[in-house]
Amino acid sequence: MNCCWNAEQHVAVAVSGGVDSMVLLDQVRTSGTFKTLSIVHVNHGQRAESAVEQQMIEHYAATYGIPCYTSQIPSGYFDADKSIQQAARDYRYQFFDQVMTDQRLDVLLTAHHRGDQLETIAFRLLTRRFYMQPLGITDDKRSSYQLCRPLKDVSKSALRAYAETHAIPYMEDASNSSTKYARNAIRHELLPTIDAIDQLSSDALIDFADWHADVLELIALNVLDFSRAVTETKRGYRWAREAFNQLNHLVKRALLVQLIESSEHESLALSYLDEIIRVAASDTVQVSFSVTSQWNIEIAYDKLMVHRVQPLDDYLEIQSPGKYLFNDYEIELTSPTDQIIIVRLPQPHDKIKVGNHHQKVNRIMINDKVPDSERIRLPIVEIEGSIVAVGTLKRAHHPIHDILIIKGEEQHA
């Protein structure tokens, strides 16, 4: 057992009643390495033996004076059209979170052992769930406590041997032997088949998972290094397209995932990310990708941008002094005026008189390489039917500029 906690911490053990968790509980109890020890148990109510398991755990707790917190999943909780295993896990951890927080406990121990580790590695590898997460089971920091797996390097046979030697009570869950679940099939059929073949060993999966963890660490370091060149904007982030294209493909993926998922907590399809990366390396001048309900990724000229989706301000009238916001631009009138200043969005045939010539607003935005996402937000300032300012890009000769100040984030700068 790997003691991943200390004697000054308040420790809880998640106990199902099987041999793994009962052995872990007994080993932690006899070690004395804790300030307090508690038990947390969820009765899934899916088997006739569930009540007996709970009674066995409560009896063990009473024998050794250990506080035992239990919860039973209510009848009808599971949706037949959804994964019962995932729903049960979600319920367990909601209950664990509540107990750990309410009782101010520091560390929760679960009894995942070496066989569980091998099964998880194989499952994530063969279901392609390894691109952005570790292959194996890892310790984790939850909202108010540490989640620790001290038996990850201990075999199932060693746990059974301990239970027999020390007369530890436990119960077997018959559903664990059913191969209708993918994880059980890996445990009972795939891994034994691998180990039965000369020169093959399922233990190699542990080595591969360790190597994979090192690869993820290298990717994370590269993302951190490149992040220094990422500029945070009012609406998201911006960085140089050429520098991005020089990154390793895996680093590009991880960067995009980090910028989006850290704020949105939505998973992104790798195939979609790969298409964004492909287009970024192409000759495409401008294109926008909707990646979640709240975020867009835009490729524009020499920039890549991640933008929050925001509603548009489309019309504003100004006559009194003050500061006004229009699509992230700040427009300040410093003195009163008899004229009504209209601020609106660009229209297809807009022109502004600069010197002795009229310039099309659309051509000004193209020349300044303004991204499409910024063009539709640009404030057009108009007085008596004449355009006097195109955002911060162009100003017509007009006395209003003595008292009118426009400030905005120039994405093309």
TORDO-261500 format. One record per residue (C-alpha): residue in one letter; x negated, y negated, z. Coordinates in Angstrom, 1 decimal, padded with zeros to 4 digits. Layout:
residues N
{mise->A	X->X	Y->Y	Z->Z} .
...
//
This chain:
residues 413
{mise->M	X->000.0	Y->000.0	Z->000.0} .
{mise->N	X->-001.3	Y->-003.4	Z->-001.0} .
{mise->C	X->-000.6	Y->-005.8	Z->001.9} .
{mise->C	X->000.3	Y->-008.9	Z->000.0} .
{mise->W	X->001.5	Y->-010.8	Z->003.0} .
{mise->N	X->000.1	Y->-011.6	Z->006.5} .
{mise->A	X->000.9	Y->-011.1	Z->010.1} .
{mise->E	X->002.2	Y->-014.6	Z->010.6} .
{mise->Q	X->005.0	Y->-014.3	Z->008.0} .
{mise->H	X->008.7	Y->-013.3	Z->008.4} .
{mise->V	X->009.0	Y->-010.2	Z->006.2} .
{mise->A	X->012.1	Y->-008.5	Z->004.7} .
{mise->V	X->012.2	Y->-005.2	Z->002.9} .
{mise->A	X->014.8	Y->-004.5	Z->000.2} .
{mise->V	X->016.0	Y->-001.0	Z->000.9} .
{mise->S	X->018.2	Y->001.1	Z->-001.3} .
{mise->G	X->018.0	Y->004.3	Z->000.6} .
{mise->G	X->015.8	Y->006.2	Z->-001.9} .
{mise->V	X->012.5	Y->007.6	Z->-001.0} .
{mise->D	X->010.5	Y->004.6	Z->-002.4} .
{mise->S	X->012.1	Y->001.9	Z->-000.3} .
{mise->M	X->012.4	Y->004.1	Z->002.8} .
{mise->V	X->008.7	Y->004.9	Z->002.7} .
{mise->L	X->007.8	Y->001.3	Z->002.1} .
{mise->L	X->010.0	Y->000.3	Z->005.1} .
{mise->D	X->008.4	Y->002.8	Z->007.4} .
{mise->Q	X->004.8	Y->001.9	Z->006.3} .
{mise->V	X->005.5	Y->-001.8	Z->006.8} .
{mise->R	X->007.1	Y->-001.1	Z->010.2} .
{mise->T	X->004.2	Y->001.0	Z->011.4} .
{mise->S	X->001.6	Y->-001.4	Z->010.1} .
{mise->G	X->002.8	Y->-004.2	Z->012.5} .
{mise->T	X->001.7	Y->-006.8	Z->009.9} .
{mise->F	X->004.5	Y->-009.3	Z->010.3} .
{mise->K	X->005.9	Y->-011.9	Z->012.6} .
{mise->T	X->009.4	Y->-010.5	Z->012.2} .
{mise->L	X->010.7	Y->-007.6	Z->010.1} .
{mise->S	X->014.2	Y->-007.4	Z->008.5} .
{mise->I	X->016.1	Y->-005.2	Z->006.1} .
{mise->V	X->018.3	Y->-006.2	Z->003.2} .
{mise->H	X->020.6	Y->-003.7	Z->001.5} .
{mise->V	X->023.2	Y->-003.9	Z->-001.2} .
{mise->N	X->025.9	Y->-001.2	Z->-001.4} .
{mise->H	X->026.8	Y->-000.9	Z->-005.0} .
{mise->G	X->029.9	Y->001.2	Z->-004.3} .
{mise->Q	X->029.4	Y->003.1	Z->-007.5} .
{mise->R	X->028.8	Y->006.5	Z->-005.9} .
{mise->A	X->030.4	Y->008.6	Z->-003.2} .
{mise->E	X->027.1	Y->008.6	Z->-001.4} .
{mise->S	X->026.8	Y->004.8	Z->-001.2} .
{mise->A	X->028.5	Y->004.6	Z->002.2} .
{mise->V	X->026.3	Y->007.4	Z->003.6} .
{mise->E	X->023.2	Y->005.6	Z->002.3} .
{mise->Q	X->024.2	Y->002.5	Z->004.1} .
{mise->Q	X->024.9	Y->004.3	Z->007.3} .
{mise->M	X->021.4	Y->006.0	Z->007.1} .
{mise->I	X->019.7	Y->002.6	Z->006.6} .
{mise->E	X->021.7	Y->001.0	Z->009.4} .
{mise->H	X->020.8	Y->004.0	Z->011.7} .
{mise->Y	X->017.1	Y->003.6	Z->010.9} .
{mise->A	X->017.4	Y->-000.2	Z->011.6} .
{mise->A	X->019.1	Y->000.4	Z->015.0} .
{mise->T	X->016.6	Y->003.0	Z->016.0} .
{mise->Y	X->013.7	Y->000.6	Z->015.6} .
{mise->G	X->015.5	Y->-002.6	Z->016.5} .
{mise->I	X->015.3	Y->-004.1	Z->013.0} .
{mise->P	X->017.9	Y->-006.7	Z->011.8} .
{mise->C	X->019.8	Y->-005.3	Z->008.8} .
{mise->Y	X->021.7	Y->-007.5	Z->006.4} .
{mise->T	X->024.0	Y->-005.7	Z->004.1} .
{mise->S	X->026.5	Y->-006.6	Z->001.3} .
{mise->Q	X->028.9	Y->-004.5	Z->-000.7} .
{mise->I	X->029.6	Y->-005.3	Z->-004.3} .
{mise->P	X->033.4	Y->-005.7	Z->-004.5} .
{mise->S	X->035.6	Y->-003.4	Z->-006.5} .
{mise->G	X->036.2	Y->-004.7	Z->-010.1} .
{mise->Y	X->033.0	Y->-006.8	Z->-010.0} .
{mise->F	X->031.4	Y->-005.1	Z->-013.1} .
{mise->D	X->032.5	Y->-005.9	Z->-016.7} .
{mise->A	X->032.6	Y->-002.7	Z->-018.7} .
{mise->D	X->031.5	Y->-004.6	Z->-021.8} .
{mise->K	X->028.3	Y->-005.8	Z->-020.2} .
{mise->S	X->025.2	Y->-004.2	Z->-018.7} .
{mise->I	X->026.1	Y->-002.8	Z->-015.3} .
{mise->Q	X->022.4	Y->-002.5	Z->-014.4} .
{mise->Q	X->021.8	Y->-006.2	Z->-015.1} .
{mise->A	X->024.9	Y->-007.3	Z->-013.3} .
{mise->A	X->023.9	Y->-005.2	Z->-010.3} .
{mise->R	X->020.4	Y->-006.7	Z->-010.3} .
{mise->D	X->021.8	Y->-010.3	Z->-010.5} .
{mise->Y	X->024.1	Y->-009.6	Z->-007.5} .
{mise->R	X->021.3	Y->-008.1	Z->-005.5} .
{mise->Y	X->019.0	Y->-011.1	Z->-006.0} .
{mise->Q	X->021.8	Y->-013.6	Z->-005.3} .
{mise->F	X->022.3	Y->-011.8	Z->-002.0} .
{mise->F	X->018.6	Y->-011.6	Z->-001.3} .
{mise->D	X->018.2	Y->-015.3	Z->-002.0} .
{mise->Q	X->021.0	Y->-016.1	Z->000.4} .
{mise->V	X->019.6	Y->-014.0	Z->003.2} .
{mise->M	X->016.0	Y->-015.1	Z->002.7} .
{mise->T	X->017.1	Y->-018.8	Z->002.8} .
{mise->D	X->019.6	Y->-018.5	Z->005.6} .
{mise->Q	X->017.2	Y->-016.5	Z->007.9} .
{mise->R	X->014.2	Y->-018.5	Z->006.8} .
{mise->L	X->012.2	Y->-015.5	Z->005.8} .
{mise->D	X->008.9	Y->-015.8	Z->003.9} .
{mise->V	X->008.3	Y->-012.6	Z->001.9} .
{mise->L	X->010.6	Y->-010.1	Z->000.3} .
{mise->L	X->009.1	Y->-006.7	Z->-000.4} .
{mise->T	X->010.5	Y->-004.3	Z->-003.0} .
{mise->A	X->009.4	Y->-000.7	Z->-003.6} .
{mise->H	X->008.4	Y->-000.7	Z->-007.2} .
{mise->H	X->005.7	Y->002.0	Z->-007.6} .
{mise->R	X->003.2	Y->003.0	Z->-010.3} .
{mise->G	X->005.9	Y->005.0	Z->-012.2} .
{mise->D	X->008.1	Y->001.9	Z->-012.3} .
{mise->Q	X->005.2	Y->-000.1	Z->-013.6} .
{mise->L	X->004.5	Y->002.4	Z->-016.4} .
{mise->E	X->008.2	Y->002.5	Z->-017.3} .
{mise->T	X->008.5	Y->-001.3	Z->-017.4} .
{mise->I	X->005.4	Y->-001.7	Z->-019.5} .
{mise->A	X->006.6	Y->000.9	Z->-022.0} .
{mise->F	X->010.1	Y->-000.6	Z->-022.1} .
{mise->R	X->008.9	Y->-004.2	Z->-022.7} .
{mise->L	X->006.4	Y->-003.0	Z->-025.3} .
{mise->L	X->008.8	Y->-000.9	Z->-027.3} .
{mise->T	X->011.6	Y->-003.5	Z->-027.1} .
{mise->R	X->009.3	Y->-006.3	Z->-028.1} .
{mise->R	X->009.8	Y->-008.2	Z->-024.9} .
{mise->F	X->006.1	Y->-009.0	Z->-024.4} .
{mise->Y	X->005.4	Y->-012.1	Z->-026.5} .
{mise->M	X->006.0	Y->-014.6	Z->-023.8} .
{mise->Q	X->006.0	Y->-012.6	Z->-020.6} .
{mise->P	X->003.7	Y->-010.1	Z->-018.8} .
{mise->L	X->004.2	Y->-006.5	Z->-019.7} .
{mise->G	X->004.1	Y->-005.2	Z->-016.2} .
{mise->I	X->006.0	Y->-006.0	Z->-013.0} .
{mise->T	X->004.4	Y->-008.9	Z->-011.2} .
{mise->D	X->004.7	Y->-010.7	Z->-007.9} .
{mise->D	X->006.9	Y->-013.8	Z->-008.1} .
{mise->K	X->007.7	Y->-017.0	Z->-006.3} .
{mise->R	X->011.4	Y->-017.6	Z->-005.9} .
{mise->S	X->013.1	Y->-020.7	Z->-004.7} .
{mise->S	X->012.3	Y->-020.3	Z->-001.0} .
{mise->Y	X->010.2	Y->-017.2	Z->-000.6} .
{mise->Q	X->007.6	Y->-014.9	Z->-002.1} .
{mise->L	X->008.6	Y->-011.7	Z->-003.9} .
{mise->C	X->006.0	Y->-009.0	Z->-003.5} .
{mise->R	X->005.6	Y->-005.4	Z->-004.7} .
{mise->P	X->003.0	Y->-003.6	Z->-002.5} .
{mise->L	X->003.5	Y->-000.1	Z->-004.0} .
{mise->K	X->002.7	Y->-001.0	Z->-007.6} .
{mise->D	X->-000.5	Y->001.2	Z->-007.5} .
{mise->V	X->001.1	Y->004.1	Z->-005.5} .
{mise->S	X->002.4	Y->007.2	Z->-007.3} .
{mise->K	X->005.9	Y->008.7	Z->-006.8} .
{mise->S	X->004.3	Y->011.9	Z->-005.6} .
{mise->A	X->002.3	Y->010.1	Z->-002.9} .
{mise->L	X->005.5	Y->008.5	Z->-001.7} .
{mise->R	X->007.3	Y->011.9	Z->-001.5} .
{mise->A	X->004.3	Y->013.4	Z->000.3} .
{mise->Y	X->004.4	Y->010.6	Z->002.9} .
{mise->A	X->008.2	Y->011.0	Z->003.4} .
{mise->E	X->007.7	Y->014.8	Z->004.0} .
{mise->T	X->004.7	Y->014.3	Z->006.3} .
{mise->H	X->006.5	Y->011.7	Z->008.5} .
{mise->A	X->010.0	Y->013.1	Z->008.2} .
{mise->I	X->011.3	Y->009.9	Z->006.6} .
{mise->P	X->015.1	Y->010.1	Z->005.8} .
{mise->Y	X->016.1	Y->009.2	Z->002.3} .
{mise->M	X->018.7	Y->010.0	Z->-000.3} .
{mise->E	X->018.4	Y->010.8	Z->-004.0} .
{mise->D	X->020.5	Y->008.9	Z->-006.6} .
{mise->A	X->021.5	Y->011.4	Z->-009.2} .
{mise->S	X->022.0	Y->008.7	Z->-011.8} .
{mise->N	X->018.2	Y->008.1	Z->-011.8} .
{mise->S	X->017.8	Y->011.5	Z->-013.6} .
{mise->S	X->020.3	Y->010.7	Z->-016.4} .
{mise->T	X->018.5	Y->009.9	Z->-019.7} .
{mise->K	X->021.4	Y->007.9	Z->-021.2} .
{mise->Y	X->019.6	Y->004.7	Z->-020.0} .
{mise->A	X->016.6	Y->003.7	Z->-021.9} .
{mise->R	X->014.4	Y->003.3	Z->-018.9} .
{mise->N	X->015.3	Y->006.7	Z->-017.5} .
{mise->A	X->014.5	Y->008.2	Z->-020.9} .
{mise->I	X->011.1	Y->006.6	Z->-020.8} .
{mise->R	X->010.5	Y->007.9	Z->-017.3} .
{mise->H	X->011.7	Y->011.4	Z->-017.8} .
{mise->E	X->010.9	Y->012.1	Z->-021.5} .
{mise->L	X->008.5	Y->009.7	Z->-023.1} .
{mise->L	X->005.8	Y->009.3	Z->-020.4} .
{mise->P	X->005.6	Y->013.1	Z->-019.7} .
{mise->T	X->005.4	Y->013.8	Z->-023.4} .
{mise->I	X->002.5	Y->011.3	Z->-023.7} .
{mise->D	X->000.7	Y->012.9	Z->-020.8} .
{mise->A	X->001.2	Y->016.4	Z->-022.2} .
{mise->I	X->-000.9	Y->015.5	Z->-025.3} .
{mise->D	X->-004.6	Y->016.0	Z->-025.1} .
{mise->Q	X->-006.6	Y->012.7	Z->-025.1} .
{mise->L	X->-003.5	Y->010.7	Z->-024.3} .
{mise->S	X->-002.7	Y->009.2	Z->-020.9} .
{mise->S	X->000.2	Y->007.0	Z->-019.9} .
{mise->D	X->-002.2	Y->005.3	Z->-017.5} .
{mise->A	X->-003.7	Y->003.5	Z->-020.5} .
{mise->L	X->-000.5	Y->001.4	Z->-020.5} .
{mise->I	X->-001.7	Y->-000.1	Z->-017.2} .
{mise->D	X->-005.0	Y->-001.1	Z->-018.8} .
{mise->F	X->-003.2	Y->-002.5	Z->-021.8} .
{mise->A	X->-000.9	Y->-004.6	Z->-019.5} .
{mise->D	X->-004.0	Y->-006.0	Z->-017.7} .
{mise->W	X->-005.5	Y->-006.9	Z->-021.1} .
{mise->H	X->-002.2	Y->-008.5	Z->-022.2} .
{mise->A	X->-002.1	Y->-010.6	Z->-019.0} .
{mise->D	X->-005.6	Y->-011.9	Z->-019.8} .
{mise->V	X->-004.4	Y->-012.8	Z->-023.4} .
{mise->L	X->-001.4	Y->-014.7	Z->-021.9} .
{mise->E	X->-003.8	Y->-016.5	Z->-019.6} .
{mise->L	X->-006.0	Y->-017.6	Z->-022.5} .
{mise->I	X->-003.0	Y->-018.8	Z->-024.5} .
{mise->A	X->-001.8	Y->-020.8	Z->-021.5} .
{mise->L	X->-005.2	Y->-022.4	Z->-021.1} .
{mise->N	X->-005.1	Y->-023.4	Z->-024.8} .
{mise->V	X->-001.6	Y->-024.8	Z->-024.4} .
{mise->L	X->-002.8	Y->-026.8	Z->-021.4} .
{mise->D	X->-005.7	Y->-028.2	Z->-023.3} .
{mise->F	X->-003.6	Y->-029.2	Z->-026.3} .
{mise->S	X->-000.9	Y->-030.7	Z->-024.0} .
{mise->R	X->-003.3	Y->-033.6	Z->-023.2} .
{mise->A	X->-002.7	Y->-034.7	Z->-026.8} .
{mise->V	X->001.1	Y->-034.5	Z->-026.5} .
{mise->T	X->002.7	Y->-037.9	Z->-025.8} .
{mise->E	X->005.9	Y->-038.0	Z->-023.7} .
{mise->T	X->008.5	Y->-040.3	Z->-025.3} .
{mise->K	X->011.8	Y->-041.6	Z->-024.1} .
{mise->R	X->013.6	Y->-038.8	Z->-025.9} .
{mise->G	X->011.1	Y->-036.0	Z->-025.6} .
{mise->Y	X->007.6	Y->-035.4	Z->-026.9} .
{mise->R	X->005.4	Y->-036.2	Z->-029.9} .
{mise->W	X->002.0	Y->-034.9	Z->-031.2} .
{mise->A	X->-000.1	Y->-034.8	Z->-034.3} .
{mise->R	X->000.9	Y->-032.4	Z->-037.0} .
{mise->E	X->-002.6	Y->-031.7	Z->-038.3} .
{mise->A	X->-004.0	Y->-030.9	Z->-034.9} .
{mise->F	X->-001.0	Y->-028.6	Z->-034.2} .
{mise->N	X->-001.6	Y->-026.8	Z->-037.5} .
{mise->Q	X->-005.2	Y->-026.0	Z->-036.4} .
{mise->L	X->-004.0	Y->-024.1	Z->-033.3} .
{mise->N	X->-003.8	Y->-020.3	Z->-033.1} .
{mise->H	X->-000.4	Y->-019.1	Z->-034.1} .
{mise->L	X->000.3	Y->-017.7	Z->-030.6} .
{mise->V	X->-000.7	Y->-021.0	Z->-029.0} .
{mise->K	X->001.7	Y->-022.8	Z->-031.3} .
{mise->R	X->004.6	Y->-020.6	Z->-030.2} .
{mise->A	X->003.7	Y->-020.9	Z->-026.6} .
{mise->L	X->003.5	Y->-024.7	Z->-026.8} .
{mise->L	X->007.0	Y->-025.0	Z->-028.4} .
{mise->V	X->008.5	Y->-022.6	Z->-025.9} .
{mise->Q	X->006.9	Y->-024.5	Z->-023.0} .
{mise->L	X->008.2	Y->-027.9	Z->-024.2} .
{mise->I	X->011.8	Y->-026.6	Z->-024.8} .
{mise->E	X->012.4	Y->-023.9	Z->-022.1} .
{mise->S	X->010.8	Y->-025.8	Z->-019.2} .
{mise->S	X->013.7	Y->-028.4	Z->-019.6} .
{mise->E	X->016.5	Y->-026.4	Z->-021.2} .
{mise->H	X->016.0	Y->-022.9	Z->-019.7} .
{mise->E	X->017.2	Y->-021.3	Z->-022.9} .
{mise->S	X->015.4	Y->-018.6	Z->-024.7} .
{mise->L	X->014.2	Y->-019.3	Z->-028.3} .
{mise->A	X->014.2	Y->-016.7	Z->-031.1} .
{mise->L	X->010.6	Y->-016.0	Z->-032.1} .
{mise->S	X->011.6	Y->-015.8	Z->-035.8} .
{mise->Y	X->013.0	Y->-019.3	Z->-035.6} .
{mise->L	X->009.8	Y->-020.6	Z->-033.9} .
{mise->D	X->007.8	Y->-018.9	Z->-036.6} .
{mise->E	X->009.8	Y->-020.7	Z->-039.3} .
{mise->I	X->009.2	Y->-024.0	Z->-037.7} .
{mise->I	X->005.5	Y->-023.2	Z->-037.5} .
{mise->R	X->005.5	Y->-022.2	Z->-041.2} .
{mise->V	X->007.2	Y->-025.4	Z->-042.3} .
{mise->A	X->004.8	Y->-027.5	Z->-040.2} .
{mise->A	X->001.9	Y->-026.1	Z->-042.2} .
{mise->S	X->003.7	Y->-026.6	Z->-045.5} .
{mise->D	X->003.9	Y->-029.8	Z->-047.7} .
{mise->T	X->007.4	Y->-030.5	Z->-046.4} .
{mise->V	X->007.6	Y->-034.2	Z->-045.5} .
{mise->Q	X->010.6	Y->-034.3	Z->-043.2} .
{mise->V	X->012.9	Y->-031.7	Z->-041.7} .
{mise->S	X->014.8	Y->-031.2	Z->-038.4} .
{mise->F	X->015.5	Y->-028.0	Z->-036.6} .
{mise->S	X->018.3	Y->-027.6	Z->-034.0} .
{mise->V	X->016.7	Y->-025.3	Z->-031.4} .
{mise->T	X->019.2	Y->-025.5	Z->-028.5} .
{mise->S	X->022.3	Y->-027.4	Z->-027.8} .
{mise->Q	X->020.3	Y->-030.2	Z->-026.3} .
{mise->W	X->017.0	Y->-030.3	Z->-028.2} .
{mise->N	X->015.8	Y->-030.7	Z->-031.8} .
{mise->I	X->012.4	Y->-030.2	Z->-033.3} .
{mise->E	X->011.5	Y->-032.6	Z->-036.0} .
{mise->I	X->008.7	Y->-032.5	Z->-038.5} .
{mise->A	X->008.1	Y->-035.9	Z->-040.0} .
{mise->Y	X->005.1	Y->-037.0	Z->-042.1} .
{mise->D	X->002.0	Y->-036.5	Z->-039.8} .
{mise->K	X->004.0	Y->-035.9	Z->-036.6} .
{mise->L	X->005.9	Y->-033.2	Z->-034.8} .
{mise->M	X->008.5	Y->-034.2	Z->-032.3} .
{mise->V	X->010.8	Y->-032.6	Z->-029.8} .
{mise->H	X->013.8	Y->-034.7	Z->-029.2} .
{mise->R	X->016.7	Y->-034.5	Z->-026.8} .
{mise->V	X->020.1	Y->-034.8	Z->-028.5} .
{mise->Q	X->021.6	Y->-038.1	Z->-027.5} .
{mise->P	X->024.8	Y->-040.0	Z->-028.5} .
{mise->L	X->024.3	Y->-043.0	Z->-030.8} .
{mise->D	X->025.1	Y->-046.6	Z->-030.0} .
{mise->D	X->026.6	Y->-047.9	Z->-033.2} .
{mise->Y	X->027.7	Y->-051.5	Z->-032.5} .
{mise->L	X->026.8	Y->-054.3	Z->-030.1} .
{mise->E	X->027.6	Y->-058.1	Z->-029.9} .
{mise->I	X->025.3	Y->-060.4	Z->-028.0} .
{mise->Q	X->025.9	Y->-064.1	Z->-027.1} .
{mise->S	X->025.0	Y->-064.4	Z->-023.5} .
{mise->P	X->021.4	Y->-064.3	Z->-022.2} .
{mise->G	X->020.3	Y->-060.9	Z->-020.8} .
{mise->K	X->018.7	Y->-057.6	Z->-021.6} .
{mise->Y	X->020.7	Y->-055.1	Z->-023.7} .
{mise->L	X->019.9	Y->-051.4	Z->-024.6} .
{mise->F	X->020.7	Y->-050.1	Z->-028.1} .
{mise->N	X->019.5	Y->-046.5	Z->-028.8} .
{mise->D	X->016.4	Y->-046.8	Z->-026.6} .
{mise->Y	X->015.5	Y->-050.3	Z->-027.9} .
{mise->E	X->015.6	Y->-053.2	Z->-025.5} .
{mise->I	X->017.0	Y->-056.4	Z->-027.0} .
{mise->E	X->016.6	Y->-059.5	Z->-024.8} .
{mise->L	X->018.3	Y->-062.9	Z->-025.4} .
{mise->T	X->016.4	Y->-065.4	Z->-023.3} .
{mise->S	X->018.6	Y->-068.5	Z->-023.8} .
{mise->P	X->022.3	Y->-069.1	Z->-024.7} .
{mise->T	X->023.3	Y->-069.4	Z->-028.3} .
{mise->D	X->026.4	Y->-070.5	Z->-030.2} .
{mise->Q	X->025.8	Y->-067.7	Z->-032.7} .
{mise->I	X->027.2	Y->-064.2	Z->-032.3} .
{mise->I	X->024.3	Y->-061.7	Z->-032.7} .
{mise->I	X->025.5	Y->-058.4	Z->-034.1} .
{mise->V	X->023.5	Y->-055.2	Z->-033.6} .
{mise->R	X->024.5	Y->-052.2	Z->-035.6} .
{mise->L	X->023.2	Y->-049.1	Z->-037.3} .
{mise->P	X->021.6	Y->-049.1	Z->-040.8} .
{mise->Q	X->023.8	Y->-048.9	Z->-043.9} .
{mise->P	X->022.8	Y->-047.6	Z->-047.4} .
{mise->H	X->022.5	Y->-051.0	Z->-049.2} .
{mise->D	X->021.1	Y->-053.1	Z->-046.4} .
{mise->K	X->018.5	Y->-055.7	Z->-047.4} .
{mise->I	X->016.5	Y->-058.3	Z->-045.5} .
{mise->K	X->015.0	Y->-061.5	Z->-046.8} .
{mise->V	X->011.3	Y->-061.6	Z->-046.1} .
{mise->G	X->009.7	Y->-064.8	Z->-047.5} .
{mise->N	X->011.1	Y->-065.4	Z->-050.9} .
{mise->H	X->012.0	Y->-061.8	Z->-051.6} .
{mise->H	X->014.6	Y->-059.3	Z->-050.4} .
{mise->Q	X->013.5	Y->-055.9	Z->-049.3} .
{mise->K	X->015.6	Y->-052.8	Z->-049.0} .
{mise->V	X->015.8	Y->-051.6	Z->-045.4} .
{mise->N	X->015.6	Y->-048.0	Z->-046.5} .
{mise->R	X->012.3	Y->-048.7	Z->-048.4} .
{mise->I	X->010.9	Y->-050.4	Z->-045.3} .
{mise->M	X->011.6	Y->-047.3	Z->-043.3} .
{mise->I	X->010.0	Y->-045.1	Z->-045.9} .
{mise->N	X->006.9	Y->-047.3	Z->-046.2} .
{mise->D	X->006.5	Y->-047.2	Z->-042.4} .
{mise->K	X->007.1	Y->-043.4	Z->-042.3} .
{mise->V	X->009.9	Y->-043.7	Z->-039.9} .
{mise->P	X->011.3	Y->-040.2	Z->-039.1} .
{mise->D	X->014.9	Y->-039.5	Z->-040.1} .
{mise->S	X->015.9	Y->-039.1	Z->-036.5} .
{mise->E	X->014.7	Y->-042.7	Z->-035.8} .
{mise->R	X->016.2	Y->-044.2	Z->-038.9} .
{mise->I	X->019.7	Y->-043.3	Z->-037.8} .
{mise->R	X->019.0	Y->-045.0	Z->-034.5} .
{mise->L	X->017.3	Y->-048.1	Z->-035.7} .
{mise->P	X->019.0	Y->-051.4	Z->-034.6} .
{mise->I	X->019.9	Y->-053.8	Z->-037.5} .
{mise->V	X->020.2	Y->-057.3	Z->-036.1} .
{mise->E	X->022.6	Y->-059.5	Z->-038.1} .
{mise->I	X->023.8	Y->-063.1	Z->-037.8} .
{mise->E	X->026.6	Y->-064.5	Z->-040.0} .
{mise->G	X->026.3	Y->-061.7	Z->-042.4} .
{mise->S	X->022.5	Y->-061.9	Z->-042.9} .
{mise->I	X->020.0	Y->-059.4	Z->-041.5} .
{mise->V	X->017.4	Y->-061.1	Z->-039.3} .
{mise->A	X->015.6	Y->-058.1	Z->-037.9} .
{mise->V	X->015.1	Y->-054.4	Z->-038.8} .
{mise->G	X->014.3	Y->-053.0	Z->-035.3} .
{mise->T	X->010.7	Y->-053.9	Z->-034.6} .
{mise->L	X->009.7	Y->-053.3	Z->-038.3} .
{mise->K	X->010.6	Y->-056.5	Z->-040.1} .
{mise->R	X->011.9	Y->-060.0	Z->-039.2} .
{mise->A	X->013.4	Y->-062.6	Z->-041.4} .
{mise->H	X->012.5	Y->-066.2	Z->-040.9} .
{mise->H	X->015.1	Y->-067.4	Z->-038.5} .
{mise->P	X->015.1	Y->-069.7	Z->-035.4} .
{mise->I	X->016.9	Y->-067.0	Z->-033.4} .
{mise->H	X->013.5	Y->-065.2	Z->-032.9} .
{mise->D	X->012.5	Y->-068.0	Z->-030.6} .
{mise->I	X->014.9	Y->-066.6	Z->-028.0} .
{mise->L	X->015.4	Y->-063.0	Z->-029.2} .
{mise->I	X->013.0	Y->-060.3	Z->-028.2} .
{mise->I	X->013.2	Y->-056.7	Z->-029.5} .
{mise->K	X->011.2	Y->-053.9	Z->-027.9} .
{mise->G	X->011.3	Y->-050.3	Z->-029.0} .
{mise->E	X->009.4	Y->-047.1	Z->-029.1} .
{mise->E	X->007.9	Y->-047.0	Z->-032.6} .
{mise->Q	X->007.7	Y->-043.3	Z->-033.4} .
{mise->H	X->005.8	Y->-044.0	Z->-036.6} .
{mise->A	X->003.0	Y->-045.9	Z->-034.8} .
//
